[in-house]
Amino acid sequence: MNNQKCNSKENYPPIAGRSTSTQKPVADGFKIPLIPGSRPLQNSHKANEKDQPGKSEVKNVKKKHWTLSDFDIGRPLGKGKFGNVYLAREKESKYVVALKVLFKSQILDSDIEHQVRREVEIQCRLRHPNILRMYGYFHDDKRIYFILEYAKHGALYKTLKQMGRFDEKTAAIYVRDLTRALIYCHSLKVIHRDIKPENLLIGNDWELKIADFGWSVYSPSSRRMTLCGTLDYLSPEMLEGKPHNYAVDIWSLGVFCYELLVGLPPFDAKNSQQTYKKIKYVIIKYPDYISDKAKDLMGKLLVINPEQRLPLSCVLKHPWIIENAPEGVSMPVFNTEQNKTD
Ligand code: AMP
């Protein structure tokens, strides 16, 4: 039905760029990445400022190093595999942030030090309205603390579960905004590689924010984590251990679009072998209520050959996006109880 053509070639790097900043060893063997010029709470994003009237951004921060005593700690916001996230307020500026606390011992035991380091190095440098800001970090003997932008409406996964599925307009706005954020990441040679609703947060105005740039997080309510990690979102080339590039994020965008519209990922199955087979042969069933334009877009993203997936710039020009999420249209405030589907 939709024979939209878009031949724009995006000039992507073959593999994700890796930062090479130096590391400072500390007593217990945990190496802390050095972020050149990193000044927590500077240049914070406007969406967050809007919700913090009268709270000045900390523009003239004199000190470079933060400690726990700089913050008032509030309620827990959530629990991850390696630590907890708390609402916190910087004492001097009254600026509200989320403080993610990770235990160094658990990071070392699980051998994910490199992932944590990558998360810090990448996320501290990114500036985009649809990417969660990491203002900085600090550490003590036992813990490392990430100072993060506070995303008022929490995990997108939670909202999706509450609502069942999203209508096409809501889904299209999230797909459009995720696409914009991925275009930005790819332009900086960053491939996310773990796009899924659990790694996306929702800000003040219900806008999407990519979080978690280094590792998959533990999600007790998520079946796929306990069963098979992020198998549902893995591209065929990653599944088969082949070299992969930026196009894995385009595949995940297609999976994400389906999950928003249906409430379950497209390759959901009883066990991981079946999911594996469905991904390998791209076996997808679309419910009747999915529009032809939405199917057309997903069909162009969920393509086995990474080179033939629709470039992200073309996603923004796709008729389904143009119709449902035109430029300038943002997320309506929705009541998760009222808008429940099925
Ligand atoms: P994580 O360990 O990053 O997976 O975080 C666990 C949970 O904490 C998430 O599922 C969210 O509900 C919550 N959370 C994490 N980061 C933030 C944040 N920046 N703002 C608000 N809630 C957050």
Residues whose N, C-alpha, C, O or C-beta is under 5 A from the ligand:
A	BS01	AMP	L77 G78 K79 G80 K81 G83 V85 A98 L148 E149 Y150 A151 G154 A155 V217 Y218
